[in-house]
Amino acid sequence: MSRRLQRSPLTFQVTLTVMALAIFALAMVVGFGFYATVQADSASLERQKILFANGMRDRIAAVDREQESIAVWDDSVINAKAGNVDWMIDNISVWMYSYYGHDRVYVLDAADRPIHAMHEGNVLAPARYREDEPVLLPTVERVRRLIREPSQENLAGGPVKLAAGDLVELDGKPAILSIMPLVPSSDRVIQAPGSEYLHISVDFITDALLAKIAGQYLLAGARLLPLSQPVGEAAIPLVDSRGVILAYAGWDQERPGSALVREAGPALTGGALLAAGVLAFLLRRLRRASSALQTSQAEAQYLAFHDTLTGLPNRALFEDRLRRALLTASHETAKVALLYLDLDRFKHVNDTLGHPAGDELVRQTAARLQQAIREVDTVARLGGDEFAMILIDVNDIRGAEDVSEGLLQKLQEPFKLADDQVFVSASIGIALSTGPDADADDLLRKADIALYEAKKNGRGRYQVFAGDMDDLLLRKRQVESELRHALNGGTGIKLAYQPIFAADGSTILGAEALIRWGHEVHGGLPPAQFIAIAEERGMIGQLGKWVLQEACRFAVGTELPWVAVNVSPLQLRDAGFAEQLAAVLAETGLAPGRLQLEITEGVLLDNNDTTRAALAALRQSGIAIVLDDFGTGYSSLNYLRRHAIDKLKIDRSFVNLLGRDESSAAIVRALVDLADALDVGVTAEGVETEEQKALLVAMGCREFQGHLLSLPLEPAQLLRLAGLLPGKDSTPAAVSA
């Protein structure tokens, strides 16, 4: 007979108790094991971070040592100051790239002007330094301060090392920056204090560099993590000297505790623990999914009213708060002040350092603005580099001015972009609510006009809106409109011509075309005034084309050997300028050899591909290129040689001192000799006395222009003076200069 097992209450109680104890013991073991695993992994992670951070510091120090190997060297000083490009390529730029892996090298002269540039082993035009200059400039200035203050000592009692470095962001990538002066390594070379050239080395922090550092400590998977990507625990921030995080260096975390659990887990856990693990995993994933959903909803709500770059209120939230502030102020005695702030020359930072640097500048500016105002006030980013601040409970305009002064001082402090210091300023327009009927749009318009006036009056300042500002802006826009009308078939704009004479003082070699505008209301406007408006409002191309057409039409109907026309740098930056000029010559029938284009030294310094191609195409067509006001700018002999100028015009400031100042005479003589050496023509401007003319003739100058010989003339007067038109008066009245 079979017996059926019966479950007694005692058995059930014992089983339940044993199972409870077993589950409790299992829970204790699992909990302790989990705790031990986390602690082991955490301790290991901290050691990995310390090792990786030490490796980064060693690499930064290595860049400093590698640069010092060529910065403290007699030959470096001698060849850099001699402008020996081939030597610099072989020893201090391409060599630094090929031997040490430095990605970018610049050499600056004593005035911090670039004389040599190298990117990734390729030698570039020194002007490419301007793209990185805003990021590098603060560190350059720090080195210059160390050079100017050699008596300072560090904490150890030794002299301060004449070098500076930092982490910077160039082209959106973090990099190690080191700057040192080129100094002699022996007493054979004597270098005057303050005349030191600077050597700049940039070593980009790449995955390969991080992998090399990680390999020293047997870490794997090292990589660069940009700020836009999520960062895990196995990462350290790459922080510049101002505390700004540029990126993260990450790696595959070593987890010794987890590794032990993985090896022993199958034998200890069994099927029950596996099921529990699966359940825990599913529950954790569910919690994560729920948390992610809540987070995304909160982010969507936040992004609808905040700027993604700075976290400040955006225009929508700003306008709402402004209207609320004005509504509240209408019931109170206090007023609302609106500050409209714009960074000066922000586009230059973007163009030279790239948009990542511009974004970082905007972020740091936002942080400073938030620190400078009260919690009850509002600072918002309206777009680009434009910010607006709402100040509530303002008693009078003095309170808004005090806040503006504090903001300007705060923004005058250097910004750390990438591994460099950048100095920027800001302009602020202030508008104050006038009463209970104040309108938000009207307050914004007034603050915008005040900001425009602040920029027009010199930038780096604040301006309070005044009632007459509307009239000033209206008058400027009216002049702009009338200039457009004059260029589109109106009247008032004409050309005068100042002849250029040979050494005999009577033979006219050619004439320079000068633009004049006889305004119906304002009279004769200075050319610099309306030309500046044309450049600012995008009309310089149209104005320049009109001048070229008029001058060519005049010259083709005369026997003048040539006519000279001034060209704006903005015209030469137009890729179609050479073709446009060729069309003007074809339309008027003027031979290219009878046209000379006068440019300033700034055009040579610009040295971009478009300008260089335009000048080459113009000279190839037969048009002569004249360098106007020579000696007052910063052009170098290298630029003169590269662009192959046809003629130099000695500036009137040198000619005016002839006979009175020996140094000016020496400069003029040197300029004439330079023109002879370059095999180019030379014209002296501003000749006003016979003594000046005689001295210039003795120096070898053969072309003269100035009031001694003739003022600017009407076209008919010029032709009569040249004997090409009949007339009673051979010395016609001059046109106002």
C-alpha positions in Angstrom: 0.0 0.0 0.0 1.4 3.4 -0.9 1.3 6.1 1.5 0.5 9.7 0.5 2.8 12.3 2.0 1.0 14.7 4.2 2.2 18.3 4.8 2.0 19.1 8.5 1.9 22.5 9.9 5.3 22.1 11.5 6.9 21.1 8.2 5.4 24.1 6.5 6.7 26.3 9.3 10.2 24.8 9.2 10.3 25.0 5.4 9.1 28.5 5.5 11.6 29.4 8.2 14.5 27.7 6.3 13.6 29.3 3.1 13.3 32.6 4.8 16.7 32.2 6.4 18.2 31.0 3.1 16.7 33.9 1.3 17.9 36.2 4.0 21.4 34.7 3.9 21.4 34.8 0.1 20.3 38.4 0.3 23.1 39.2 2.7 25.8 37.5 0.6 24.5 39.1 -2.6 24.3 42.5 -0.9 27.8 42.2 0.6 29.2 41.0 -2.7 27.6 43.8 -4.5 29.0 46.3 -2.0 32.5 44.9 -2.3 32.3 44.9 -6.1 31.3 48.6 -6.2 34.0 49.6 -3.7 36.7 47.7 -5.6 35.6 49.2 -9.0 35.3 52.7 -7.4 38.8 52.5 -5.9 40.2 51.2 -9.3 38.4 54.0 -11.2 40.0 56.7 -8.9 43.4 55.2 -9.5 42.8 55.2 -13.3 41.7 58.8 -13.2 44.9 59.8 -11.2 47.1 57.9 -13.7 45.4 59.4 -16.7 45.6 62.9 -15.3 49.3 62.4 -14.5 49.8 61.3 -18.1 48.1 64.4 -19.4 50.3 66.6 -17.2 53.4 64.8 -18.4 52.3 65.4 -22.1 51.8 69.1 -21.4 55.2 69.3 -19.8 56.7 67.3 -22.7 55.4 69.9 -25.2 57.0 72.6 -23.1 60.4 70.7 -23.0 60.2 70.0 -26.7 59.5 73.6 -27.6 62.3 74.7 -25.3 64.8 72.6 -27.3 64.5 75.1 -30.2 63.4 78.3 -28.3 66.6 78.6 -26.3 69.0 78.6 -29.3 71.3 81.2 -30.8 70.4 80.0 -34.3 66.7 80.4 -33.7 67.1 84.0 -32.7 69.4 84.8 -35.6 67.4 83.1 -38.3 64.0 84.2 -37.1 65.0 87.8 -37.0 66.6 87.5 -40.4 63.4 86.1 -41.8 65.1 82.9 -43.0 62.0 81.0 -43.9 63.8 77.9 -45.1 65.7 77.6 -41.9 62.5 78.1 -39.8 60.8 75.4 -41.8 63.6 72.9 -41.3 64.2 73.7 -37.6 61.3 75.2 -35.8 58.1 74.4 -37.6 58.0 71.3 -40.0 60.7 69.7 -37.8 58.5 70.2 -34.7 55.7 68.4 -36.6 57.7 65.5 -38.0 59.8 64.9 -34.9 57.6 65.8 -32.0 54.2 65.8 -33.6 53.3 69.5 -32.9 50.4 70.2 -35.2 50.6 74.0 -35.5 53.6 76.4 -35.1 53.6 80.2 -35.4 56.5 82.6 -35.1 55.7 86.2 -34.1 58.0 89.2 -34.3 58.7 91.7 -31.5 55.4 93.5 -32.4 53.4 90.2 -32.3 53.0 90.1 -36.0 53.2 86.7 -37.6 56.2 85.9 -39.8 55.8 82.1 -40.1 53.0 79.6 -39.9 52.8 75.8 -40.1 49.7 73.6 -39.9 50.1 69.8 -39.8 53.4 69.9 -41.6 52.3 72.4 -44.3 53.8 75.8 -44.4 51.1 78.5 -44.8 51.0 82.2 -45.2 51.8 84.0 -41.9 48.4 85.7 -42.1 46.7 82.4 -41.3 47.8 83.2 -37.7 44.9 85.7 -37.6 42.4 82.8 -37.6 43.8 81.6 -34.3 45.0 84.9 -32.9 41.9 85.7 -30.6 42.4 82.3 -28.9 46.2 82.6 -28.7 46.5 86.4 -27.9 45.9 86.2 -24.1 48.7 83.7 -23.7 50.9 85.8 -26.0 50.3 88.8 -23.8 51.0 86.7 -20.7 54.4 85.8 -22.1 55.0 89.5 -23.0 54.3 90.4 -19.4 56.8 87.9 -18.1 59.4 89.3 -20.5 58.6 92.9 -19.3 58.8 91.9 -15.6 61.9 89.6 -15.4 62.3 90.4 -11.7 59.3 88.4 -10.6 60.0 85.1 -8.7 58.0 82.0 -8.4 57.0 80.4 -5.1 60.2 78.3 -5.0 62.3 81.5 -5.1 63.6 81.0 -8.6 63.0 83.2 -11.6 59.7 82.9 -13.5 60.2 80.8 -16.7 59.6 83.0 -19.8 56.9 80.7 -21.1 53.2 80.3 -20.8 50.8 77.4 -21.7 47.3 76.4 -21.4 44.6 74.1 -22.9 42.7 75.8 -25.7 40.1 75.0 -28.3 41.0 75.5 -31.9 38.7 74.5 -34.8 36.4 72.9 -32.3 39.2 70.6 -30.9 41.1 70.8 -27.6 44.8 71.3 -27.9 47.9 71.9 -25.8 49.3 75.4 -26.2 52.9 76.5 -25.3 54.4 79.9 -26.1 58.1 80.8 -25.5 60.3 83.7 -26.6 63.2 82.9 -28.8 66.2 83.6 -26.6 70.0 83.0 -27.1 71.6 80.0 -25.6 75.0 81.6 -25.2 76.6 85.0 -24.9 77.5 85.0 -28.6 74.1 86.6 -29.4 72.9 89.7 -27.7 69.2 90.4 -27.8 67.8 93.7 -26.6 65.0 93.3 -24.0 61.6 93.7 -25.6 62.8 92.6 -29.0 62.2 88.9 -28.5 60.3 86.9 -31.1 57.8 84.4 -29.9 57.5 80.7 -30.8 53.9 79.2 -30.5 53.4 75.4 -30.5 50.0 73.8 -30.7 49.5 70.0 -30.1 46.0 68.8 -30.7 44.6 66.3 -28.2 43.5 63.5 -30.4 42.4 59.9 -29.9 45.9 58.8 -30.9 47.5 61.0 -28.2 45.1 59.8 -25.5 45.7 56.2 -26.6 49.4 56.7 -26.2 48.9 58.1 -22.7 46.6 55.3 -21.7 49.0 52.7 -23.0 51.5 53.7 -20.4 49.1 52.6 -17.7 47.7 49.6 -19.6 44.3 51.3 -20.1 42.4 50.6 -23.2 39.8 52.3 -25.4 41.1 55.9 -24.8 39.2 58.5 -26.8 38.2 62.1 -26.9 34.7 62.9 -25.8 33.3 66.2 -27.0 30.9 68.1 -24.7 28.0 67.2 -27.0 28.3 63.5 -26.2 27.3 61.9 -22.9 30.3 61.2 -20.6 30.7 58.1 -18.5 32.5 57.7 -15.2 35.8 56.7 -16.8 36.6 60.1 -18.0 38.5 63.3 -16.8 37.7 66.8 -18.0 40.1 68.8 -20.1 39.9 72.2 -18.3 41.6 75.4 -19.4 43.1 77.9 -16.9 39.8 79.7 -16.4 38.0 76.5 -15.4 36.2 76.1 -18.7 35.7 72.4 -19.7 36.8 72.0 -23.3 36.1 68.2 -23.7 36.6 64.9 -21.8 39.2 62.2 -22.1 37.6 58.8 -21.7 38.7 55.2 -21.7 37.3 51.7 -21.1 37.0 51.4 -17.3 38.8 48.5 -15.6 36.4 46.8 -13.2 38.3 44.2 -11.0 35.4 43.7 -8.7 33.0 43.1 -11.6 35.4 40.8 -13.3 35.6 38.7 -10.1 31.8 38.5 -9.9 31.6 37.6 -13.6 34.0 34.6 -13.1 32.4 33.3 -9.8 28.8 34.3 -10.6 27.7 31.2 -12.5 28.8 28.8 -9.7 27.2 30.8 -6.9 24.0 32.2 -8.3 22.4 29.4 -10.3 19.1 29.6 -12.0 17.3 31.5 -9.3 19.8 34.3 -9.2 19.8 34.5 -13.0 16.1 34.9 -12.9 16.4 37.5 -10.2 19.0 39.2 -12.3 16.8 39.3 -15.4 14.0 40.6 -13.3 16.2 43.3 -11.8 17.5 44.2 -15.2 14.0 44.5 -16.6 12.9 46.6 -13.7 15.9 48.8 -14.0 15.3 49.3 -17.7 11.7 50.2 -17.0 12.8 52.8 -14.5 15.3 54.2 -16.9 12.7 54.4 -19.6 10.3 56.1 -17.3 13.0 58.5 -16.1 14.1 59.2 -19.7 10.5 60.0 -20.7 10.1 62.4 -17.8 13.5 64.0 -18.5 12.6 64.5 -22.2 9.3 66.1 -21.3 11.1 68.5 -18.9 13.7 69.3 -21.5 11.1 70.1 -24.1 9.4 72.4 -21.7 12.7 74.0 -20.8 13.9 74.4 -24.4 10.7 76.1 -25.5 11.7 79.1 -23.3 15.5 79.0 -23.0 18.5 79.3 -25.2 20.2 76.0 -25.8 23.7 77.4 -25.9 23.7 79.5 -22.6 20.6 78.3 -20.7 19.4 81.9 -20.5 15.8 82.9 -21.3 15.2 83.1 -25.0 13.4 85.9 -26.9 9.9 84.4 -26.2 10.4 84.2 -22.4 12.2 87.6 -22.4 9.3 89.4 -24.1 6.9 87.8 -21.8 8.9 88.9 -18.7 9.3 92.4 -20.1 5.6 92.8 -20.6 4.9 91.5 -17.1 7.6 93.8 -15.7 6.0 96.8 -17.5 2.5 95.8 -16.3 3.7 95.6 -12.7 5.6 98.9 -13.0 2.5 100.7 -14.2 1.0 100.2 -10.7 4.2 101.1 -8.8 6.4 104.2 -8.6 9.6 102.4 -9.7 10.4 102.1 -13.4 11.8 99.3 -15.7 15.2 99.7 -17.4 16.0 97.8 -20.5 19.6 97.2 -21.4 20.5 96.0 -24.9 24.1 94.6 -25.1 26.1 93.6 -28.1 29.7 92.3 -28.1 32.0 94.4 -30.2 33.6 92.7 -33.2 32.2 89.3 -32.3 32.3 88.3 -36.0 36.1 88.7 -35.9 36.3 86.0 -33.2 34.1 83.7 -35.2 36.0 84.3 -38.4 39.5 83.9 -36.9 38.9 81.2 -34.2 35.9 79.4 -35.6 32.3 79.1 -34.4 33.2 76.8 -31.4 35.3 79.6 -30.0 32.5 82.1 -30.7 30.0 79.8 -28.9 32.3 79.5 -25.9 32.7 83.3 -25.8 28.9 83.6 -25.8 28.6 81.1 -23.0 31.2 82.9 -20.8 29.6 86.2 -21.5 26.2 84.9 -20.4 27.8 83.6 -17.2 29.4 87.0 -16.4 26.1 88.9 -17.1 24.2 86.6 -14.8 26.8 87.3 -12.0 26.6 91.0 -12.5 22.8 91.5 -12.0 20.3 90.8 -9.2 18.3 87.6 -9.0 15.1 89.5 -9.5 16.3 90.9 -12.8 16.4 89.0 -16.1 19.2 88.5 -18.6 18.3 86.9 -21.9 20.0 86.0 -25.1 18.2 87.3 -28.1 20.4 85.7 -30.7 24.1 85.7 -31.9 26.0 88.0 -29.6 23.0 90.0 -28.5 21.8 90.1 -24.9 19.1 92.0 -23.2 18.6 92.7 -19.5 15.4 93.7 -17.7 16.1 95.7 -14.5 13.0 96.1 -12.3 12.4 98.6 -9.5 14.8 101.2 -11.0 14.2 104.7 -9.5 16.1 106.7 -12.2 18.5 106.4 -15.1 21.5 106.6 -12.8 20.7 103.1 -11.4 20.7 101.7 -15.0 24.0 103.5 -15.7 25.6 102.1 -12.6 24.7 98.5 -13.7 26.0 99.2 -17.2 29.3 100.4 -15.9 29.6 97.3 -13.8 28.8 95.1 -16.9 31.4 96.9 -19.0 34.1 96.4 -16.4 33.2 92.7 -16.0 33.5 92.2 -19.7 36.8 93.9 -20.0 38.4 91.0 -18.1 40.1 88.6 -20.5 38.2 85.6 -21.8 39.8 82.2 -21.9 39.0 80.6 -25.2 40.7 77.4 -26.0 44.2 77.9 -24.5 44.4 81.6 -24.9 43.2 84.9 -23.6 40.8 87.0 -25.7 39.9 90.6 -24.9 36.6 91.9 -26.1 34.4 94.9 -25.3 30.7 95.5 -25.4 28.3 98.3 -26.3 25.1 98.9 -24.3 22.0 100.8 -25.2 19.7 101.8 -22.3 16.1 102.7 -22.4 13.9 103.6 -19.4 10.1 103.1 -19.2 8.4 106.5 -19.2 5.1 105.7 -17.5 2.1 103.4 -17.2 1.6 103.4 -20.9 5.1 102.1 -21.7 5.1 99.6 -24.6 7.5 96.7 -24.7 8.2 97.0 -28.5 8.8 100.7 -28.2 11.2 100.2 -25.3 13.1 97.6 -27.4 13.3 100.0 -30.3 14.7 102.7 -28.1 17.3 100.5 -26.6 18.3 99.3 -30.0 18.8 102.9 -31.2 20.8 103.7 -28.1 23.0 100.6 -28.8 23.6 101.8 -32.3 24.7 105.2 -31.0 27.0 103.6 -28.5 28.7 101.6 -31.3 28.9 104.7 -33.5 30.5 106.7 -30.8 33.4 104.4 -30.3 32.2 101.1 -28.9 33.1 99.7 -25.5 30.6 102.1 -23.8 26.9 102.6 -22.9 24.5 105.1 -24.3 21.2 106.2 -22.8 18.3 106.8 -25.3 17.6 110.4 -25.9 14.7 111.9 -27.9 16.9 113.3 -30.7 18.4 109.9 -31.5 15.5 109.0 -33.7 16.3 112.2 -35.7 20.0 111.3 -35.9 19.3 107.8 -37.2 16.7 109.2 -39.6 19.3 111.7 -41.0 21.9 109.0 -41.5 19.4 106.8 -43.3 18.4 109.8 -45.4 22.0 110.4 -46.5 22.2 106.7 -47.3 19.0 106.9 -49.4 20.1 110.0 -51.2 23.5 108.3 -52.0 21.6 105.4 -53.5 19.5 107.8 -55.5 22.6 109.7 -56.7 24.2 106.5 -57.9 21.0 105.4 -59.7 20.8 108.3 -62.1 20.6 111.2 -59.6 22.9 114.3 -59.5 25.5 115.7 -57.3 28.3 113.1 -57.5 31.1 113.9 -59.9 34.9 113.4 -60.3 37.7 115.9 -60.0 41.2 115.2 -61.3 44.5 116.1 -59.7 47.3 116.1 -62.3 50.6 114.3 -61.7 53.6 116.2 -63.1 57.1 115.3 -64.3 60.2 116.8 -62.8 60.0 119.9 -65.0 56.8 120.9 -63.3 54.9 121.4 -66.5 54.6 118.0 -68.2 51.5 116.2 -67.1 52.1 112.5 -66.8 48.6 111.5 -65.7 45.8 112.4 -63.3 44.2 110.9 -60.2 40.4 110.7 -60.1 38.9 112.0 -56.9 35.2 111.6 -56.0 33.1 114.6 -54.9 29.5 114.9 -53.8 27.8 118.3 -53.7 24.8 117.5 -51.5 21.7 119.6 -52.0 21.2 120.1 -48.2 24.5 119.4 -46.5 26.7 120.9 -49.2 30.0 119.3 -50.0 30.2 116.1 -48.0 33.7 114.8 -47.1 34.4 111.7 -49.3 35.5 109.7 -46.2 32.0 110.2 -44.7 29.8 108.9 -47.6 32.4 106.3 -48.6 32.2 104.9 -45.1 28.4 104.8 -45.4 28.8 103.0 -48.8 31.1 100.4 -47.3 28.9 99.9 -44.3 25.7 99.5 -46.3 27.0 97.3 -49.1 27.1 100.1 -51.8 30.9 100.3 -52.3 30.8 98.0 -55.3 28.2 100.2 -57.0 30.0 103.4 -56.1 33.4 102.0 -57.1 32.0 100.9 -60.5 30.5 104.3 -61.1 33.9 106.0 -60.4 35.7 103.5 -62.8 33.2 104.1 -65.6 33.4 107.9 -65.3 37.2 108.0 -65.1 37.6 105.6 -68.0 35.1 107.6 -70.1 37.0 110.8 -69.4 40.4 109.3 -70.1 39.4 107.7 -73.4 38.3 111.0 -74.8 41.6 112.8 -74.0 45.3 112.3 -74.7 46.2 111.9 -71.0 48.7 109.1 -70.7 46.8 107.5 -67.9 44.2 108.0 -65.1 44.5 106.7 -61.6 41.5 105.5 -59.5 41.4 104.6 -55.8 40.0 101.1 -55.1 38.4 100.0 -51.8 39.7 96.8 -50.1 36.1 95.5 -50.2 36.1 95.8 -54.0 39.2 93.6 -54.3 37.6 91.0 -52.0 34.9 90.6 -54.6 35.8 87.5 -56.7 34.2 89.1 -59.8 36.0 92.5 -59.5 38.6 91.7 -62.2 35.9 90.6 -64.7 33.8 93.7 -63.8 36.7 96.0 -64.5 37.5 94.2 -67.8 33.8 94.9 -68.8 34.2 98.6 -68.0 37.3 98.8 -70.1 35.6 97.1 -73.0 32.5 99.3 -72.7 34.5 102.6 -72.6 37.2 101.5 -75.0 40.1 102.5 -72.7 43.3 100.5 -73.1 44.3 98.7 -69.8 47.7 100.3 -69.9 46.1 103.8 -69.4 44.5 102.8 -66.1 46.2 102.7 -62.8 44.5 101.4 -59.6 45.6 102.9 -56.3 45.4 100.5 -53.3 46.3 100.9 -49.6 48.8 98.9 -47.7 45.9 97.3 -45.8 45.1 95.4 -49.1 48.5 93.7 -49.0 48.2 92.8 -45.4 44.8 91.3 -46.1 46.6 88.8 -48.3 43.7 86.5 -48.9 43.4 84.3 -52.0 40.7 86.4 -53.6 42.6 89.7 -53.3 45.8 88.0 -54.4 44.1 86.5 -57.5 42.4 89.8 -58.3 45.7 91.8 -58.2 47.5 89.2 -60.4 44.7 89.2 -62.9 44.6 93.0 -63.1 48.4 93.2 -63.7 48.3 90.5 -66.2 45.7 92.5 -68.2 48.1 95.5 -68.3 46.6 97.6 -65.5 49.2 99.1 -63.2 48.9 98.7 -59.5 49.9 101.7 -57.3 50.5 101.5 -53.6 49.1 104.7 -52.1 50.2 106.5 -49.0 53.3 104.2 -48.8 55.1 104.3 -45.5 52.2 104.8 -43.2 51.0 101.2 -43.0 52.5 97.9 -42.1 53.3 96.3 -45.4 56.6 94.3 -45.6 59.1 93.8 -48.4 57.8 90.3 -48.7 54.3 91.6 -49.5 55.7 94.0 -52.0 57.7 91.3 -53.7 54.8 88.8 -53.7 52.3 91.2 -55.2 54.7 92.9 -57.7 53.5 96.5 -57.3 54.1 98.8 -60.3 54.4 102.1 -58.4 54.8 103.5 -54.9 53.3 106.8 -53.7 55.2 108.4 -50.9 52.8 109.7 -48.3 52.4 113.5 -47.9 53.3 113.3 -44.2 56.9 112.5 -45.1 57.1 115.0 -48.0 55.7 117.8 -45.8 58.7 117.6 -43.4 61.4 117.7 -46.2 63.8 120.6 -45.5 62.8 120.7 -41.8 63.4 117.2 -40.5 66.5 115.2 -41.4 64.9 111.8 -40.4 62.0 112.5 -42.8 64.5 113.2 -45.6 66.3 110.0 -44.9 63.0 108.0 -44.9 62.0 109.6 -48.3 65.4 108.8 -49.7 65.2 105.2 -48.5 61.7 104.9 -50.1 63.0 106.2 -53.4 65.9 103.8 -53.3 63.6 101.0 -52.4 61.4 101.8 -55.4 64.6 101.7 -57.6 65.6 98.4 -56.1 62.2 96.9 -56.8 62.2 98.4 -60.3 58.9 100.2 -59.7 57.9 103.8 -60.2 57.6 106.3 -57.4 55.3 109.4 -57.0 55.6 112.0 -54.3 52.3 113.2 -52.8 51.6 116.5 -51.1 54.4 118.6 -52.8 53.7 122.1 -51.6 57.0 124.1 -51.9 59.7 124.5 -54.4 62.3 123.3 -51.8 60.4 120.0 -51.4 60.3 119.5 -55.1 64.0 120.3 -55.5 65.0 117.8 -52.7 62.8 115.1 -54.3 64.3 115.6 -57.7 67.8 115.4 -56.2 66.8 112.1 -54.6 65.7 110.6 -57.9 61.9 111.1 -57.8 60.4 111.8 -61.2 56.6 112.1 -60.5 55.0 114.8 -58.4 51.5 115.6 -57.1 50.5 118.4 -54.8 49.2 121.9 -54.4 52.4 123.5 -55.6 51.7 122.2 -59.0 47.9 122.0 -59.1 44.9 121.4 -56.9 42.2 118.9 -58.0 40.5 120.3 -61.1 37.3 120.0 -63.1 37.7 117.8 -66.2 37.6 120.8 -68.5 40.1 122.7 -66.4 42.5 119.8 -66.4 42.4 119.5 -70.2 42.8 123.3 -70.5 45.8 123.1 -68.2 47.3 120.2 -70.2 46.7 122.2 -73.4 44.2 119.8 -74.8 41.3 122.3 -74.8 41.4 126.0 -75.8 40.9 128.6 -73.1 42.0 131.9 -71.9 43.0 130.9 -68.5 45.9 128.4 -68.4 45.8 128.2 -64.6 42.2 127.3 -63.8 40.7 127.6 -60.4 41.0 124.5 -58.3 38.2 122.3 -57.1 37.9 122.0 -53.4 39.9 119.2 -52.0 
